[in-house]
Amino acid sequence: MELLLVGLPGGWEWILLFMAVLLLFGGRKIPELMRGVGKGIREFNTARNQVKEELEKGMEESDSEAAESK
């Protein structure tokens, strides 16, 4: 069985990717695209932090309920 190793693009690959994005979206659309990506990342991190806080809160509540029942 062959193992396929996929890594991050190297120097020339990044240049080719940048050129492809530039051709597809044009110079004027790239800042708008990056703003959208940044907003999406922020929303993802906010949602992740909220879920983490809710899980921690639930774990603390279950621990305190278990201690009270003893």
Rosetta blueprint (number, residue, H / E / L):
1 M L
2 E L
3 L L
4 L L
5 L L
6 V L
7 G L
8 L L
9 P L
10 G L
11 G H
12 W H
13 E H
14 W H
15 I H
16 L H
17 L H
18 F H
19 M H
20 A H
21 V H
22 L H
23 L H
24 L H
25 F H
26 G H
27 G H
28 R H
29 K H
30 I H
31 P H
32 E H
33 L H
34 M H
35 R H
36 G H
37 V H
38 G H
39 K H
40 G H
41 I H
42 R H
43 E H
44 F H
45 N H
46 T H
47 A H
48 R H
49 N H
50 Q H
51 V H
52 K H
53 E H
54 E H
55 L H
56 E H
57 K H
58 G H
59 M H
60 E H
61 E H
62 S H
63 D H
64 S H
65 E H
66 A H
67 A H
68 E H
69 S H
70 K L
